[in-house]
């Protein structure tokens, strides 16, 4: 494996965790909406999704900083 492949492999690994969290929290928010649960609980799931999206953006910016 060359250096570029190694960097991409590490980046993919680092992005899997937040993407998994986004997926789980999106499913949870959907279930909470379907069950007409407390809006504050739904907002917590949405806040977690937004936090993980920011984390993904940070990881991507570390790979390729904006100019």
Secondary structure, DSSP 8 states (H G I E B T S, - for coil): --HHHHHHHHHHHHHHHHHHHHHHHHHHHHHHHHTT--HHHHHHHHHHHHHHHHHHHHHHHHHS---
